[in-house]
């Protein structure tokens, strides 16, 4: 084991901010014993905060239409080969009901940035799910993950009862973000996060590991940006190349590096919910993530006839 890095793990865990400059060196280290120590400390921090409980969330992927041009995403507007779908209000509510019947306490409504669903439509669905939740002997939360909207729309949805909002920053490198998101900018994305936090949502953020052009320094900054934005949840998963995107053929992100990033995030953000993301699960990393700092699992309850069409990335 690298004793210097072991000491660095201990300093990070103790909240020594002067240690943060050395995070890239820790992320780059592939020594098995050092990594295992990192995972053990992250797991200990998670258990001290959350015990042995693993939280589960239900995801309803209600539309794969998207106006965005993200260079890595399989449902990007530039992918003309995908079969598009939109779930009806009745289908969405039926999926939410199924999730609650199975004992899920949180329903995540996720889609591409699909403006077919107006402010009022989504707000009405949120109100209906919250009303439905009163029939169950546990509190029911609704999370929205539908991308960038204006302040008034976010405010309206909060008034309708939305509890949480998931909108990842994807990468803290502004040049990289703007290159891969020609429809938007990192500045705009972070403004949305600020609005959501100000409106009282529990804010969910996150980023990819292994995005082409990313460095260990970028990953350090990604973790620290989560802290700056005061997120309550952070999805950290490996980049997965998709054949129908401009980044087709680029190498996948490393599940092992993703685990190290997740563990460091746990040490710096002990109070934040960290899921084993869908992308990491696809690469066989769920159990490893849960033993190295993650405390949330998100399961799809999207109807089977639509599930394969929500094709963000390939297995």
LUMTORLO-537334 format. One record per residue (C-alpha): residue number from 0; residue in three letters; chain; x, y, z. Coordinates in Angstrom, 1 decimal. Layout:
N
+-----+-----+-------+--------+--------+--------+
:   n : res : chain :      u :      v :      w :
+-----+-----+-------+--------+--------+--------+
: NUM : ALA :     A :      X :      Y :      Z :
...
+-----+-----+-------+--------+--------+--------+
! end
This chain:
315
+-----+-----+-------+--------+--------+--------+
:   n : res : chain :      u :      v :      w :
+-----+-----+-------+--------+--------+--------+
:   0 : UNK :     A :    0.0 :    0.0 :    0.0 :
:   1 : UNK :     A :    1.1 :    3.5 :   -0.7 :
:   2 : UNK :     A :    1.5 :    5.0 :    2.8 :
:   3 : UNK :     A :    1.4 :    8.6 :    1.4 :
:   4 : UNK :     A :   -1.9 :    8.0 :   -0.3 :
:   5 : UNK :     A :   -3.3 :    6.1 :    2.8 :
:   6 : UNK :     A :   -2.5 :    9.3 :    4.8 :
:   7 : UNK :     A :   -4.2 :   11.4 :    2.1 :
:   8 : UNK :     A :   -7.4 :    9.3 :    2.4 :
:   9 : UNK :     A :   -7.3 :    9.9 :    6.2 :
:  10 : UNK :     A :   -6.8 :   13.6 :    5.7 :
:  11 : UNK :     A :   -9.7 :   13.9 :    3.2 :
:  12 : UNK :     A :  -11.9 :   11.9 :    5.6 :
:  13 : UNK :     A :  -11.1 :   14.4 :    8.4 :
:  14 : UNK :     A :  -12.1 :   17.3 :    6.2 :
:  15 : UNK :     A :   -8.6 :   18.7 :    5.6 :
:  16 : UNK :     A :   -9.3 :   20.9 :    2.6 :
:  17 : UNK :     A :   -5.5 :   21.4 :    2.0 :
:  18 : UNK :     A :   -5.5 :   17.7 :    0.9 :
:  19 : UNK :     A :   -7.8 :   18.4 :   -2.0 :
:  20 : UNK :     A :   -5.0 :   19.4 :   -4.4 :
:  21 : UNK :     A :   -3.7 :   15.8 :   -4.2 :
:  22 : UNK :     A :   -7.0 :   14.1 :   -5.1 :
:  23 : UNK :     A :   -5.9 :   13.6 :   -8.8 :
:  24 : UNK :     A :   -2.9 :   11.5 :   -7.5 :
:  25 : UNK :     A :   -5.3 :    9.3 :   -5.5 :
:  26 : UNK :     A :   -7.7 :    8.9 :   -8.4 :
:  27 : UNK :     A :   -4.8 :    7.9 :  -10.7 :
:  28 : UNK :     A :   -3.5 :    5.3 :   -8.3 :
:  29 : UNK :     A :   -4.3 :    1.7 :   -9.4 :
:  30 : UNK :     A :   -2.7 :    0.0 :   -6.5 :
:  31 : UNK :     A :   -5.2 :   -2.6 :   -5.3 :
:  32 : UNK :     A :   -4.4 :   -2.2 :   -1.5 :
:  33 : UNK :     A :   -4.6 :    1.5 :   -1.6 :
:  34 : UNK :     A :   -7.9 :    1.4 :   -3.5 :
:  35 : UNK :     A :   -9.3 :   -1.1 :   -1.0 :
:  36 : UNK :     A :   -8.4 :    1.1 :    1.9 :
:  37 : UNK :     A :  -10.2 :    4.0 :    0.1 :
:  38 : UNK :     A :  -13.3 :    1.9 :   -0.4 :
:  39 : UNK :     A :  -13.3 :    0.7 :    3.2 :
:  40 : UNK :     A :  -13.1 :    4.2 :    4.6 :
:  41 : UNK :     A :  -15.8 :    5.4 :    2.2 :
:  42 : UNK :     A :  -18.0 :    2.5 :    3.3 :
:  43 : UNK :     A :  -17.3 :    3.3 :    7.0 :
:  44 : UNK :     A :  -18.4 :    6.9 :    6.4 :
:  45 : UNK :     A :  -21.5 :    5.8 :    4.6 :
:  46 : UNK :     A :  -22.5 :    3.4 :    7.4 :
:  47 : UNK :     A :  -21.8 :    6.0 :   10.1 :
:  48 : UNK :     A :  -24.2 :    8.4 :    8.4 :
:  49 : UNK :     A :  -26.8 :    6.0 :    6.9 :
:  50 : UNK :     A :  -26.4 :    2.7 :    8.7 :
:  51 : UNK :     A :  -26.9 :   -0.5 :    6.6 :
:  52 : UNK :     A :  -29.9 :    0.9 :    4.8 :
:  53 : UNK :     A :  -29.9 :    1.0 :    1.0 :
:  54 : UNK :     A :  -32.5 :    3.4 :   -0.4 :
:  55 : UNK :     A :  -34.4 :    2.4 :   -3.5 :
:  56 : UNK :     A :  -36.0 :    4.8 :   -6.0 :
:  57 : UNK :     A :  -38.3 :    4.0 :   -8.9 :
:  58 : UNK :     A :  -37.7 :    5.7 :  -12.3 :
:  59 : UNK :     A :  -40.4 :    6.3 :  -14.9 :
:  60 : UNK :     A :  -38.7 :    7.2 :  -18.2 :
:  61 : UNK :     A :  -41.8 :    8.8 :  -19.7 :
:  62 : UNK :     A :  -40.4 :   10.2 :  -23.0 :
:  63 : UNK :     A :  -37.3 :    9.7 :  -25.1 :
:  64 : UNK :     A :  -38.0 :   12.8 :  -27.3 :
:  65 : UNK :     A :  -35.3 :   15.4 :  -26.7 :
:  66 : UNK :     A :  -34.4 :   18.8 :  -28.1 :
:  67 : UNK :     A :  -30.8 :   18.6 :  -26.9 :
:  68 : UNK :     A :  -27.7 :   17.8 :  -29.0 :
:  69 : UNK :     A :  -25.5 :   16.1 :  -26.3 :
:  70 : UNK :     A :  -22.6 :   14.5 :  -28.1 :
:  71 : UNK :     A :  -22.7 :   11.3 :  -26.0 :
:  72 : UNK :     A :  -26.4 :   10.6 :  -25.6 :
:  73 : UNK :     A :  -28.4 :    8.0 :  -27.4 :
:  74 : UNK :     A :  -31.6 :    9.9 :  -27.3 :
:  75 : UNK :     A :  -30.1 :   13.2 :  -28.5 :
:  76 : UNK :     A :  -32.1 :   15.1 :  -31.2 :
:  77 : UNK :     A :  -29.3 :   14.3 :  -33.7 :
:  78 : UNK :     A :  -30.1 :   10.5 :  -33.5 :
:  79 : UNK :     A :  -32.6 :   10.0 :  -36.3 :
:  80 : UNK :     A :  -32.5 :    6.2 :  -36.1 :
:  81 : UNK :     A :  -34.3 :    5.8 :  -32.7 :
:  82 : UNK :     A :  -38.0 :    5.0 :  -32.4 :
:  83 : UNK :     A :  -39.4 :    7.8 :  -30.3 :
:  84 : UNK :     A :  -42.2 :    7.5 :  -27.7 :
:  85 : UNK :     A :  -44.2 :    9.5 :  -25.2 :
:  86 : UNK :     A :  -46.2 :    8.1 :  -22.3 :
:  87 : UNK :     A :  -49.7 :    9.4 :  -21.7 :
:  88 : UNK :     A :  -50.6 :   10.9 :  -18.4 :
:  89 : UNK :     A :  -52.6 :    7.7 :  -17.6 :
:  90 : UNK :     A :  -49.6 :    5.5 :  -18.3 :
:  91 : UNK :     A :  -47.3 :    7.7 :  -16.2 :
:  92 : UNK :     A :  -49.7 :    7.6 :  -13.2 :
:  93 : UNK :     A :  -50.2 :    3.8 :  -13.7 :
:  94 : UNK :     A :  -46.4 :    3.3 :  -13.5 :
:  95 : UNK :     A :  -46.2 :    5.5 :  -10.4 :
:  96 : UNK :     A :  -49.0 :    3.5 :   -8.8 :
:  97 : UNK :     A :  -47.1 :    0.3 :   -9.6 :
:  98 : UNK :     A :  -44.0 :    1.7 :   -7.9 :
:  99 : UNK :     A :  -45.9 :    2.8 :   -4.8 :
: 100 : UNK :     A :  -47.6 :   -0.6 :   -4.6 :
: 101 : UNK :     A :  -44.2 :   -2.2 :   -4.6 :
: 102 : UNK :     A :  -43.2 :   -0.1 :   -1.6 :
: 103 : UNK :     A :  -41.0 :    2.6 :   -3.3 :
: 104 : UNK :     A :  -41.2 :    5.9 :   -1.4 :
: 105 : UNK :     A :  -39.8 :    8.0 :   -4.3 :
: 106 : UNK :     A :  -40.9 :    8.2 :   -7.9 :
: 107 : UNK :     A :  -38.5 :    9.8 :  -10.4 :
: 108 : UNK :     A :  -40.1 :   11.2 :  -13.5 :
: 109 : UNK :     A :  -37.4 :   11.3 :  -16.1 :
: 110 : UNK :     A :  -37.3 :   12.2 :  -19.8 :
: 111 : UNK :     A :  -35.4 :   13.9 :  -22.5 :
: 112 : UNK :     A :  -35.9 :   17.7 :  -22.7 :
: 113 : UNK :     A :  -39.3 :   17.3 :  -24.4 :
: 114 : UNK :     A :  -41.3 :   20.5 :  -24.5 :
: 115 : UNK :     A :  -44.4 :   18.5 :  -25.6 :
: 116 : UNK :     A :  -45.0 :   18.2 :  -21.9 :
: 117 : UNK :     A :  -45.9 :   21.7 :  -20.8 :
: 118 : UNK :     A :  -45.4 :   23.2 :  -17.4 :
: 119 : UNK :     A :  -49.1 :   22.6 :  -16.6 :
: 120 : UNK :     A :  -49.0 :   19.0 :  -17.8 :
: 121 : UNK :     A :  -46.0 :   18.0 :  -15.7 :
: 122 : UNK :     A :  -47.4 :   20.0 :  -12.7 :
: 123 : UNK :     A :  -50.7 :   18.2 :  -12.9 :
: 124 : UNK :     A :  -49.0 :   14.8 :  -13.0 :
: 125 : UNK :     A :  -46.9 :   15.8 :   -9.9 :
: 126 : UNK :     A :  -50.0 :   16.9 :   -8.0 :
: 127 : UNK :     A :  -51.8 :   13.6 :   -9.0 :
: 128 : UNK :     A :  -48.9 :   11.5 :   -7.7 :
: 129 : UNK :     A :  -48.7 :   13.4 :   -4.5 :
: 130 : UNK :     A :  -52.4 :   13.0 :   -4.0 :
: 131 : UNK :     A :  -52.1 :    9.3 :   -4.7 :
: 132 : UNK :     A :  -49.3 :    9.1 :   -2.2 :
: 133 : UNK :     A :  -51.7 :   10.0 :    0.6 :
: 134 : UNK :     A :  -53.2 :    6.5 :    0.2 :
: 135 : UNK :     A :  -50.0 :    4.9 :    1.5 :
: 136 : UNK :     A :  -48.7 :    4.5 :    5.0 :
: 137 : UNK :     A :  -45.3 :    6.2 :    4.1 :
: 138 : UNK :     A :  -44.3 :    9.6 :    2.8 :
: 139 : UNK :     A :  -44.1 :    9.8 :   -1.0 :
: 140 : UNK :     A :  -41.6 :   12.0 :   -2.8 :
: 141 : UNK :     A :  -41.6 :   13.0 :   -6.4 :
: 142 : UNK :     A :  -38.3 :   13.8 :   -8.2 :
: 143 : UNK :     A :  -38.2 :   15.5 :  -11.6 :
: 144 : UNK :     A :  -35.4 :   15.0 :  -14.1 :
: 145 : UNK :     A :  -36.5 :   16.8 :  -17.3 :
: 146 : UNK :     A :  -33.6 :   19.2 :  -17.9 :
: 147 : UNK :     A :  -33.3 :   22.9 :  -18.3 :
: 148 : UNK :     A :  -36.4 :   25.0 :  -17.9 :
: 149 : UNK :     A :  -36.9 :   28.6 :  -16.8 :
: 150 : UNK :     A :  -37.2 :   29.8 :  -13.2 :
: 151 : UNK :     A :  -41.0 :   30.2 :  -13.3 :
: 152 : UNK :     A :  -41.5 :   26.7 :  -14.5 :
: 153 : UNK :     A :  -39.3 :   25.3 :  -11.7 :
: 154 : UNK :     A :  -41.2 :   27.4 :   -9.2 :
: 155 : UNK :     A :  -44.5 :   26.2 :  -10.5 :
: 156 : UNK :     A :  -43.5 :   22.5 :  -10.2 :
: 157 : UNK :     A :  -42.3 :   23.1 :   -6.7 :
: 158 : UNK :     A :  -45.6 :   24.6 :   -5.8 :
: 159 : UNK :     A :  -47.3 :   21.5 :   -7.3 :
: 160 : UNK :     A :  -45.4 :   19.4 :   -4.8 :
: 161 : UNK :     A :  -42.2 :   18.3 :   -6.6 :
: 162 : UNK :     A :  -39.7 :   17.5 :   -3.8 :
: 163 : UNK :     A :  -36.4 :   16.9 :   -5.7 :
: 164 : UNK :     A :  -34.9 :   17.7 :   -9.0 :
: 165 : UNK :     A :  -32.0 :   15.9 :  -10.8 :
: 166 : UNK :     A :  -29.9 :   17.8 :  -13.2 :
: 167 : UNK :     A :  -26.3 :   16.8 :  -13.6 :
: 168 : UNK :     A :  -23.5 :   19.1 :  -14.5 :
: 169 : UNK :     A :  -21.8 :   16.2 :  -16.4 :
: 170 : UNK :     A :  -18.4 :   17.9 :  -16.4 :
: 171 : UNK :     A :  -17.0 :   20.9 :  -14.6 :
: 172 : UNK :     A :  -14.6 :   21.7 :  -17.5 :
: 173 : UNK :     A :  -16.4 :   24.6 :  -19.2 :
: 174 : UNK :     A :  -14.8 :   24.2 :  -22.6 :
: 175 : UNK :     A :  -15.5 :   20.5 :  -22.6 :
: 176 : UNK :     A :  -19.1 :   21.0 :  -21.5 :
: 177 : UNK :     A :  -19.8 :   23.6 :  -24.2 :
: 178 : UNK :     A :  -18.2 :   21.4 :  -26.9 :
: 179 : UNK :     A :  -20.4 :   18.4 :  -26.1 :
: 180 : UNK :     A :  -23.6 :   20.5 :  -25.4 :
: 181 : UNK :     A :  -23.8 :   22.9 :  -28.3 :
: 182 : UNK :     A :  -27.4 :   23.7 :  -27.4 :
: 183 : UNK :     A :  -26.5 :   25.0 :  -24.0 :
: 184 : UNK :     A :  -23.6 :   26.0 :  -21.8 :
: 185 : UNK :     A :  -22.2 :   25.1 :  -18.4 :
: 186 : UNK :     A :  -23.1 :   28.6 :  -17.2 :
: 187 : UNK :     A :  -26.7 :   28.0 :  -18.0 :
: 188 : UNK :     A :  -26.7 :   24.5 :  -16.4 :
: 189 : UNK :     A :  -25.3 :   25.8 :  -13.1 :
: 190 : UNK :     A :  -27.8 :   28.7 :  -13.2 :
: 191 : UNK :     A :  -30.6 :   26.0 :  -13.3 :
: 192 : UNK :     A :  -29.0 :   24.3 :  -10.3 :
: 193 : UNK :     A :  -28.8 :   27.6 :   -8.3 :
: 194 : UNK :     A :  -32.5 :   28.3 :   -9.1 :
: 195 : UNK :     A :  -33.6 :   24.8 :   -8.0 :
: 196 : UNK :     A :  -31.7 :   25.1 :   -4.7 :
: 197 : UNK :     A :  -33.1 :   28.6 :   -4.0 :
: 198 : UNK :     A :  -36.6 :   27.2 :   -4.6 :
: 199 : UNK :     A :  -36.2 :   24.6 :   -1.9 :
: 200 : UNK :     A :  -35.8 :   21.5 :   -4.0 :
: 201 : UNK :     A :  -33.5 :   18.8 :   -2.8 :
: 202 : UNK :     A :  -31.0 :   19.2 :   -5.6 :
: 203 : UNK :     A :  -29.5 :   16.2 :   -7.4 :
: 204 : UNK :     A :  -26.3 :   16.7 :   -9.5 :
: 205 : UNK :     A :  -23.6 :   14.5 :  -10.9 :
: 206 : UNK :     A :  -21.2 :   13.8 :  -13.7 :
: 207 : UNK :     A :  -19.6 :   11.2 :  -15.9 :
: 208 : UNK :     A :  -16.3 :    9.5 :  -15.4 :
: 209 : UNK :     A :  -14.2 :    8.9 :  -18.5 :
: 210 : UNK :     A :  -15.7 :   11.5 :  -20.9 :
: 211 : UNK :     A :  -13.2 :   12.0 :  -23.7 :
: 212 : UNK :     A :  -10.9 :   14.9 :  -22.9 :
: 213 : UNK :     A :  -11.5 :   14.6 :  -19.1 :
: 214 : UNK :     A :   -8.5 :   14.6 :  -16.7 :
: 215 : UNK :     A :   -8.0 :   13.6 :  -13.1 :
: 216 : UNK :     A :   -7.9 :   17.3 :  -12.3 :
: 217 : UNK :     A :  -11.3 :   17.7 :  -13.9 :
: 218 : UNK :     A :  -12.7 :   14.9 :  -11.8 :
: 219 : UNK :     A :  -11.4 :   16.6 :   -8.7 :
: 220 : UNK :     A :  -13.2 :   19.7 :   -9.7 :
: 221 : UNK :     A :  -16.3 :   17.8 :  -10.5 :
: 222 : UNK :     A :  -16.4 :   16.4 :   -6.9 :
: 223 : UNK :     A :  -15.8 :   19.9 :   -5.4 :
: 224 : UNK :     A :  -18.4 :   21.4 :   -7.6 :
: 225 : UNK :     A :  -21.0 :   19.1 :   -6.0 :
: 226 : UNK :     A :  -20.0 :   20.5 :   -2.7 :
: 227 : UNK :     A :  -20.2 :   24.1 :   -3.9 :
: 228 : UNK :     A :  -23.7 :   23.6 :   -5.4 :
: 229 : UNK :     A :  -24.9 :   22.0 :   -2.1 :
: 230 : UNK :     A :  -26.4 :   18.9 :   -3.7 :
: 231 : UNK :     A :  -28.4 :   16.4 :   -1.7 :
: 232 : UNK :     A :  -27.8 :   13.6 :   -4.2 :
: 233 : UNK :     A :  -25.1 :   13.0 :   -6.8 :
: 234 : UNK :     A :  -25.1 :   10.5 :   -9.7 :
: 235 : UNK :     A :  -21.6 :    9.5 :  -10.6 :
: 236 : UNK :     A :  -21.3 :    7.0 :  -13.4 :
: 237 : UNK :     A :  -18.9 :    5.9 :  -16.2 :
: 238 : UNK :     A :  -19.2 :    7.4 :  -19.6 :
: 239 : UNK :     A :  -20.5 :    4.8 :  -22.0 :
: 240 : UNK :     A :  -20.0 :    5.2 :  -25.7 :
: 241 : UNK :     A :  -23.0 :    5.0 :  -28.0 :
: 242 : UNK :     A :  -22.8 :    4.0 :  -31.7 :
: 243 : UNK :     A :  -25.3 :    6.7 :  -32.8 :
: 244 : UNK :     A :  -23.6 :    9.7 :  -31.4 :
: 245 : UNK :     A :  -20.7 :   12.0 :  -32.5 :
: 246 : UNK :     A :  -18.5 :   10.3 :  -29.9 :
: 247 : UNK :     A :  -19.1 :    6.8 :  -31.2 :
: 248 : UNK :     A :  -16.1 :    4.5 :  -30.9 :
: 249 : UNK :     A :  -14.5 :    6.4 :  -28.0 :
: 250 : UNK :     A :  -13.4 :    4.3 :  -25.1 :
: 251 : UNK :     A :  -15.9 :    3.6 :  -22.3 :
: 252 : UNK :     A :  -15.2 :    5.1 :  -18.9 :
: 253 : UNK :     A :  -13.5 :    2.8 :  -16.4 :
: 254 : UNK :     A :  -15.8 :    1.2 :  -13.7 :
: 255 : UNK :     A :  -12.7 :    1.0 :  -11.4 :
: 256 : UNK :     A :  -11.9 :    4.7 :  -11.7 :
: 257 : UNK :     A :  -15.6 :    5.4 :  -11.2 :
: 258 : UNK :     A :  -15.5 :    3.5 :   -7.9 :
: 259 : UNK :     A :  -12.5 :    5.5 :   -6.8 :
: 260 : UNK :     A :  -14.2 :    8.8 :   -7.7 :
: 261 : UNK :     A :  -17.4 :    7.7 :   -5.9 :
: 262 : UNK :     A :  -15.4 :    6.8 :   -2.8 :
: 263 : UNK :     A :  -13.6 :   10.1 :   -2.7 :
: 264 : UNK :     A :  -17.0 :   11.9 :   -3.2 :
: 265 : UNK :     A :  -18.3 :   10.0 :   -0.1 :
: 266 : UNK :     A :  -15.4 :   11.1 :    2.0 :
: 267 : UNK :     A :  -15.9 :   14.8 :    1.0 :
: 268 : UNK :     A :  -19.7 :   14.6 :    1.0 :
: 269 : UNK :     A :  -20.7 :   12.3 :    3.9 :
: 270 : UNK :     A :  -24.3 :   13.6 :    4.0 :
: 271 : UNK :     A :  -25.1 :   13.3 :    0.3 :
: 272 : UNK :     A :  -27.0 :   10.4 :   -1.2 :
: 273 : UNK :     A :  -24.8 :    8.6 :   -3.8 :
: 274 : UNK :     A :  -26.5 :    6.0 :   -6.0 :
: 275 : UNK :     A :  -25.0 :    3.1 :   -7.9 :
: 276 : UNK :     A :  -26.0 :    4.6 :  -11.2 :
: 277 : UNK :     A :  -27.6 :    2.8 :  -14.1 :
: 278 : UNK :     A :  -24.5 :    3.2 :  -16.2 :
: 279 : UNK :     A :  -22.3 :    1.7 :  -13.5 :
: 280 : UNK :     A :  -24.8 :   -1.1 :  -12.9 :
: 281 : UNK :     A :  -24.6 :   -2.0 :  -16.7 :
: 282 : UNK :     A :  -20.8 :   -2.5 :  -16.2 :
: 283 : UNK :     A :  -21.3 :   -4.8 :  -13.3 :
: 284 : UNK :     A :  -20.4 :   -2.3 :  -10.6 :
: 285 : UNK :     A :  -23.4 :   -2.2 :   -8.4 :
: 286 : UNK :     A :  -22.3 :   -4.4 :   -5.5 :
: 287 : UNK :     A :  -18.8 :   -2.9 :   -5.6 :
: 288 : UNK :     A :  -20.3 :    0.7 :   -5.5 :
: 289 : UNK :     A :  -22.5 :   -0.2 :   -2.6 :
: 290 : UNK :     A :  -19.6 :   -1.5 :   -0.6 :
: 291 : UNK :     A :  -17.5 :    1.6 :   -1.4 :
: 292 : UNK :     A :  -19.7 :    4.6 :   -0.5 :
: 293 : UNK :     A :  -23.0 :    4.3 :   -2.5 :
: 294 : UNK :     A :  -26.2 :    4.1 :   -0.6 :
: 295 : UNK :     A :  -29.0 :    4.3 :   -3.2 :
: 296 : UNK :     A :  -30.2 :    2.0 :   -6.0 :
: 297 : UNK :     A :  -32.5 :    3.4 :   -8.7 :
: 298 : UNK :     A :  -34.7 :    0.8 :  -10.5 :
: 299 : UNK :     A :  -36.7 :    1.3 :  -13.7 :
: 300 : UNK :     A :  -40.5 :    0.9 :  -13.5 :
: 301 : UNK :     A :  -40.9 :    2.1 :  -17.1 :
: 302 : UNK :     A :  -43.4 :   -0.1 :  -19.0 :
: 303 : UNK :     A :  -41.5 :   -2.9 :  -20.8 :
: 304 : UNK :     A :  -42.7 :   -1.8 :  -24.2 :
: 305 : UNK :     A :  -40.8 :    1.5 :  -23.8 :
: 306 : UNK :     A :  -37.9 :    0.5 :  -21.6 :
: 307 : UNK :     A :  -35.5 :   -0.5 :  -24.4 :
: 308 : UNK :     A :  -36.2 :    2.7 :  -26.3 :
: 309 : UNK :     A :  -34.9 :    4.9 :  -23.5 :
: 310 : UNK :     A :  -31.5 :    4.2 :  -24.9 :
: 311 : UNK :     A :  -29.1 :    6.7 :  -23.3 :
: 312 : UNK :     A :  -26.1 :    4.4 :  -23.6 :
: 313 : UNK :     A :  -25.4 :    0.8 :  -24.7 :
: 314 : UNK :     A :  -24.6 :   -2.2 :  -22.5 :
+-----+-----+-------+--------+--------+--------+
! end
